[in-house]
Amino acid sequence: MLRGVGPTELLIILAIVVIIFGVGRLPEVGGALGRSIRDFKKAVQGEDDKAKAAAKEEAKKEEQAPEAEA
């Protein structure tokens, strides 16, 4: 994702962020960004957990179906 971004480019991006938000708001912006990433990861992982649970439930139904026919 960041293959072409070197240290010089990162410093330029940091300088632009400091100019836009100011030094005083950087911790606030960083915290909000961190929370957003964490919430996104939880949401994605929750969707994966739901899909796994649905697959397990479907497998149980398939296992019980032959038993009900016998």
C-alpha positions as protocol buffer text, in pm:
chain_id: "A"
residue {
  index: 1
  type: MET
  ca { x: 0 y: 0 z: 0 }
}
residue {
  index: 2
  type: LEU
  ca { x: 275 y: 246 z: 94 }
}
residue {
  index: 3
  type: ARG
  ca { x: 548 y: 103 z: -129 }
}
residue {
  index: 4
  type: GLY
  ca { x: 637 y: 432 z: -297 }
}
residue {
  index: 5
  type: VAL
  ca { x: 622 y: 645 z: 19 }
}
residue {
  index: 6
  type: GLY
  ca { x: 961 y: 712 z: 167 }
}
residue {
  index: 7
  type: PRO
  ca { x: 1074 y: 912 z: 469 }
}
residue {
  index: 8
  type: THR
  ca { x: 1077 y: 1240 z: 276 }
}
residue {
  index: 9
  type: GLU
  ca { x: 717 y: 1196 z: 164 }
}
residue {
  index: 10
  type: LEU
  ca { x: 609 y: 1106 z: 519 }
}
residue {
  index: 11
  type: LEU
  ca { x: 771 y: 1424 z: 652 }
}
residue {
  index: 12
  type: ILE
  ca { x: 590 y: 1631 z: 391 }
}
residue {
  index: 13
  type: ILE
  ca { x: 257 y: 1468 z: 482 }
}
residue {
  index: 14
  type: LEU
  ca { x: 326 y: 1530 z: 853 }
}
residue {
  index: 15
  type: ALA
  ca { x: 408 y: 1895 z: 784 }
}
residue {
  index: 16
  type: ILE
  ca { x: 82 y: 1938 z: 592 }
}
residue {
  index: 17
  type: VAL
  ca { x: -116 y: 1777 z: 875 }
}
residue {
  index: 18
  type: VAL
  ca { x: 51 y: 2007 z: 1130 }
}
residue {
  index: 19
  type: ILE
  ca { x: -27 y: 2309 z: 915 }
}
residue {
  index: 20
  type: ILE
  ca { x: -392 y: 2208 z: 874 }
}
residue {
  index: 21
  type: PHE
  ca { x: -473 y: 2093 z: 1227 }
}
residue {
  index: 22
  type: GLY
  ca { x: -209 y: 2265 z: 1438 }
}
residue {
  index: 23
  type: VAL
  ca { x: 17 y: 2110 z: 1698 }
}
residue {
  index: 24
  type: GLY
  ca { x: -243 y: 2130 z: 1976 }
}
residue {
  index: 25
  type: ARG
  ca { x: -503 y: 1918 z: 1796 }
}
residue {
  index: 26
  type: LEU
  ca { x: -270 y: 1642 z: 1673 }
}
residue {
  index: 27
  type: PRO
  ca { x: -330 y: 1413 z: 1975 }
}
residue {
  index: 28
  type: GLU
  ca { x: -705 y: 1458 z: 1934 }
}
residue {
  index: 29
  type: VAL
  ca { x: -691 y: 1381 z: 1562 }
}
residue {
  index: 30
  type: GLY
  ca { x: -463 y: 1081 z: 1622 }
}
residue {
  index: 31
  type: GLY
  ca { x: -695 y: 943 z: 1889 }
}
residue {
  index: 32
  type: ALA
  ca { x: -998 y: 980 z: 1665 }
}
residue {
  index: 33
  type: LEU
  ca { x: -817 y: 808 z: 1380 }
}
residue {
  index: 34
  type: GLY
  ca { x: -712 y: 523 z: 1609 }
}
residue {
  index: 35
  type: ARG
  ca { x: -1067 y: 475 z: 1738 }
}
residue {
  index: 36
  type: SER
  ca { x: -1200 y: 475 z: 1383 }
}
residue {
  index: 37
  type: ILE
  ca { x: -955 y: 208 z: 1273 }
}
residue {
  index: 38
  type: ARG
  ca { x: -1030 y: -1 z: 1582 }
}
residue {
  index: 39
  type: ASP
  ca { x: -1407 y: 24 z: 1525 }
}
residue {
  index: 40
  type: PHE
  ca { x: -1363 y: -68 z: 1160 }
}
residue {
  index: 41
  type: LYS
  ca { x: -1158 y: -376 z: 1250 }
}
residue {
  index: 42
  type: LYS
  ca { x: -1421 y: -483 z: 1504 }
}
residue {
  index: 43
  type: ALA
  ca { x: -1699 y: -439 z: 1249 }
}
residue {
  index: 44
  type: VAL
  ca { x: -1513 y: -640 z: 985 }
}
residue {
  index: 45
  type: GLN
  ca { x: -1426 y: -911 z: 1236 }
}
residue {
  index: 46
  type: GLY
  ca { x: -1787 y: -916 z: 1358 }
}
residue {
  index: 47
  type: GLU
  ca { x: -1907 y: -979 z: 1003 }
}
residue {
  index: 48
  type: ASP
  ca { x: -1659 y: -1266 z: 973 }
}
residue {
  index: 49
  type: ASP
  ca { x: -1781 y: -1409 z: 1304 }
}
residue {
  index: 50
  type: LYS
  ca { x: -2142 y: -1388 z: 1183 }
}
residue {
  index: 51
  type: ALA
  ca { x: -2053 y: -1570 z: 861 }
}
residue {
  index: 52
  type: LYS
  ca { x: -1871 y: -1844 z: 1054 }
}
residue {
  index: 53
  type: ALA
  ca { x: -2164 y: -1885 z: 1293 }
}
residue {
  index: 54
  type: ALA
  ca { x: -2406 y: -1911 z: 1001 }
}
residue {
  index: 55
  type: ALA
  ca { x: -2187 y: -2174 z: 836 }
}
residue {
  index: 56
  type: LYS
  ca { x: -2171 y: -2378 z: 1159 }
}
residue {
  index: 57
  type: GLU
  ca { x: -2548 y: -2355 z: 1198 }
}
residue {
  index: 58
  type: GLU
  ca { x: -2599 y: -2470 z: 839 }
}
residue {
  index: 59
  type: ALA
  ca { x: -2363 y: -2764 z: 898 }
}
residue {
  index: 60
  type: LYS
  ca { x: -2558 y: -2866 z: 1207 }
}
residue {
  index: 61
  type: LYS
  ca { x: -2883 y: -2856 z: 1012 }
}
residue {
  index: 62
  type: GLU
  ca { x: -2731 y: -3075 z: 741 }
}
residue {
  index: 63
  type: GLU
  ca { x: -2608 y: -3324 z: 1001 }
}
residue {
  index: 64
  type: GLN
  ca { x: -2950 y: -3339 z: 1167 }
}
residue {
  index: 65
  type: ALA
  ca { x: -3141 y: -3377 z: 840 }
}
residue {
  index: 66
  type: PRO
  ca { x: -3020 y: -3735 z: 768 }
}
residue {
  index: 67
  type: GLU
  ca { x: -3091 y: -3833 z: 1128 }
}
residue {
  index: 68
  type: ALA
  ca { x: -3448 y: -3708 z: 1098 }
}
residue {
  index: 69
  type: GLU
  ca { x: -3505 y: -3911 z: 779 }
}
residue {
  index: 70
  type: ALA
  ca { x: -3378 y: -4236 z: 932 }
}
